[in-house]
Amino acid sequence: MAKAQETAADTAEEPTGGTDEVTGKGPRRIAVLLSVAALAYVLDLLTKIWVVTSLEGHEPIEVIGSYLRFEAVRNAGAAFGFGQGMTIVFTVIAVTVVVVIARIARKLHSVPWAIALGLLLGGAFGNLTDRIFRAPGFLQGHVVDFIAPTHFAVFNLADSAIVCGGILIVLLSFRGLDPDGTVHKD
């Protein structure tokens, strides 16, 4: 009986519908997700350290004339200043995103989805770190933003990772690719 179960498990097929480039088998998909998340998180953390040590209390730096500048801003809310003073709510949302990604990752067989979820995870961790550890206090921290395009909200690399991950998820969904690697032709 044990031999029959082992054989059935060994011959179970992975979801089909994609090429090897689309469907990552085994631990590769998790490695991609974690690598992308780590890269997004580290880049966000390093840029925020630079902003806090070199840009806060100084004049903004013009990067592309008057179109783009680096300007240190502490954001107690979310994008576009929405939800000022609701840091705990955004902390709970970020923790929920992390838990959902961890649950999806267990059945993840798509490298593009691993990249998208890695971007979301890295961005969520980046802003979550600020909300937990930055002033004014534990679980009340303000997010460090610094990328300031003219006539647009000031944001950071974590925000960029979250937006890029979200856009990629929408594109993958429109293409019919599921996180488990199946492709739907509608």
C-alpha positions as CSV (number, residue, x, y, z in Angstrom):
1,M,0.0,0.0,0.0
2,A,2.8,2.4,0.9
3,K,4.5,1.6,-2.4
4,A,1.3,2.4,-4.3
5,Q,0.9,5.7,-2.6
6,E,4.5,6.6,-3.2
7,T,4.2,5.7,-6.9
8,A,1.0,7.8,-7.3
9,A,2.7,10.8,-5.6
10,D,5.8,10.3,-7.8
11,T,3.8,10.3,-11.0
12,A,1.4,13.1,-10.1
13,E,1.7,15.8,-12.8
14,E,2.4,19.4,-12.2
15,P,-0.1,21.9,-13.6
16,T,0.3,22.2,-17.3
17,G,-0.3,24.8,-19.9
18,G,3.0,26.7,-19.9
19,T,6.5,26.3,-21.0
20,D,9.5,25.7,-18.6
21,E,10.1,29.5,-18.8
22,V,6.6,30.1,-17.4
23,T,6.2,27.2,-15.0
24,G,9.0,26.9,-12.5
25,K,9.2,23.4,-11.0
26,G,10.3,22.6,-7.5
27,P,12.1,25.1,-5.3
28,R,13.0,27.4,-8.2
29,R,9.8,29.3,-8.0
30,I,10.2,30.0,-4.3
31,A,13.8,31.0,-4.9
32,V,12.7,33.5,-7.5
33,L,10.0,34.9,-5.3
34,L,12.4,35.2,-2.3
35,S,15.2,36.7,-4.4
36,V,13.0,39.3,-6.0
37,A,11.5,40.1,-2.6
38,A,14.9,40.4,-1.0
39,L,16.2,42.6,-3.8
40,A,13.2,45.0,-3.6
41,Y,13.5,45.1,0.2
42,V,17.2,45.8,0.3
43,L,17.1,48.4,-2.4
44,D,14.2,50.1,-0.6
45,L,16.0,49.9,2.8
46,L,19.3,51.3,1.4
47,T,17.6,54.2,-0.3
48,K,15.7,55.1,2.8
49,I,18.9,55.0,4.9
50,W,20.4,57.4,2.3
51,V,17.4,59.7,2.5
52,V,17.4,59.8,6.3
53,T,21.1,60.4,6.6
54,S,21.7,62.6,3.6
55,L,18.5,64.3,2.5
56,E,16.4,65.0,5.6
57,G,16.8,68.6,6.7
58,H,18.3,69.6,3.3
59,E,16.9,71.1,0.1
60,P,15.4,68.7,-2.4
61,I,17.8,67.4,-5.1
62,E,16.6,68.1,-8.7
63,V,17.2,64.9,-10.7
64,I,15.5,65.8,-14.0
65,G,15.1,69.6,-14.0
66,S,11.8,70.5,-12.4
67,Y,10.2,67.2,-13.4
68,L,11.7,64.9,-10.8
69,R,13.4,65.6,-7.5
70,F,14.4,63.7,-4.4
71,E,12.8,65.1,-1.4
72,A,12.6,63.6,2.1
73,V,9.0,63.2,3.2
74,R,7.5,61.2,6.2
75,N,4.1,59.7,5.3
76,A,1.8,58.7,8.1
77,G,-0.8,57.4,5.6
78,A,-0.8,55.5,2.3
79,A,-0.4,56.6,-1.3
80,F,-1.4,60.2,-2.0
81,G,-1.5,60.9,1.7
82,F,-4.7,58.8,2.1
83,G,-5.5,57.5,5.6
84,Q,-3.3,59.8,7.7
85,G,-3.1,58.6,11.2
86,M,-4.2,55.0,10.3
87,T,-0.8,53.5,10.5
88,I,-2.0,50.4,12.5
89,V,-4.6,49.7,9.7
90,F,-1.9,49.8,7.0
91,T,0.3,47.6,9.2
92,V,-2.4,45.0,9.5
93,I,-3.0,45.2,5.7
94,A,0.8,44.7,5.0
95,V,0.9,41.7,7.4
96,T,-2.2,40.2,5.7
97,V,-0.5,40.6,2.3
98,V,2.6,38.8,3.6
99,V,0.4,35.9,4.9
100,V,-1.6,35.6,1.7
101,I,1.6,35.6,-0.4
102,A,3.1,32.8,1.9
103,R,-0.1,30.7,1.3
104,I,-0.1,31.2,-2.4
105,A,3.7,30.5,-2.6
106,R,3.1,26.9,-1.4
107,K,1.2,26.1,-4.6
108,L,3.2,28.4,-6.9
109,H,4.4,27.0,-10.2
110,S,4.8,30.1,-12.3
111,V,8.0,32.1,-12.5
112,P,6.2,35.3,-13.7
113,W,3.9,35.0,-10.7
114,A,6.9,34.4,-8.5
115,I,8.4,37.7,-9.7
116,A,5.1,39.6,-9.3
117,L,4.5,38.2,-5.8
118,G,8.2,38.8,-4.9
119,L,7.8,42.5,-5.8
120,L,4.6,42.7,-3.7
121,L,6.3,41.0,-0.8
122,G,9.5,43.1,-0.9
123,G,7.5,46.3,-1.1
124,A,5.1,45.3,1.7
125,F,8.1,44.4,3.9
126,G,9.8,47.7,3.1
127,N,6.9,49.9,4.1
128,L,6.0,47.5,7.0
129,T,9.6,48.0,8.4
130,D,9.0,51.7,8.4
131,R,5.6,51.4,10.1
132,I,7.0,49.1,12.8
133,F,10.3,50.8,13.6
134,R,10.4,54.4,12.5
135,A,9.3,57.5,14.5
136,P,7.0,58.5,16.1
137,G,7.0,55.0,17.7
138,F,6.5,51.2,17.5
139,L,3.6,50.3,15.1
140,Q,3.1,54.1,14.5
141,G,6.0,54.8,12.2
142,H,5.8,57.1,9.2
143,V,7.0,55.7,5.9
144,V,10.0,57.5,4.3
145,D,9.1,58.7,0.8
146,F,11.5,60.6,-1.5
147,I,10.8,60.2,-5.2
148,A,8.9,63.4,-6.1
149,P,7.7,63.8,-9.7
150,T,6.1,67.1,-10.5
151,H,2.3,67.1,-9.9
152,F,2.3,63.6,-8.4
153,A,2.5,61.9,-5.0
154,V,5.9,61.4,-3.4
155,F,6.8,57.7,-3.1
156,N,9.6,55.3,-2.5
157,L,11.0,52.1,-4.0
158,A,8.7,49.9,-1.9
159,D,5.7,51.7,-3.4
160,S,7.2,51.2,-6.9
161,A,7.7,47.5,-6.3
162,I,4.1,47.1,-5.1
163,V,2.7,48.9,-8.1
164,C,4.9,47.0,-10.6
165,G,4.0,43.7,-8.9
166,G,0.3,44.6,-9.1
167,I,0.5,45.6,-12.8
168,L,2.3,42.3,-13.5
169,I,-0.4,40.3,-11.7
170,V,-3.1,42.1,-13.8
171,L,-1.2,41.4,-17.0
172,L,-0.7,37.7,-16.1
173,S,-4.4,37.4,-15.2
174,F,-5.4,38.9,-18.6
175,R,-3.1,36.4,-20.3
176,G,-4.9,33.6,-18.4
177,L,-1.9,32.5,-16.4
178,D,-2.7,31.3,-12.9
179,P,-0.2,31.1,-10.0
180,D,-0.2,27.3,-10.2
181,G,1.0,27.5,-13.8
182,T,-2.2,26.6,-15.6
183,V,-3.1,28.7,-18.7
184,H,-6.7,29.5,-19.5
185,K,-7.6,30.1,-23.2
186,D,-10.8,32.1,-23.1
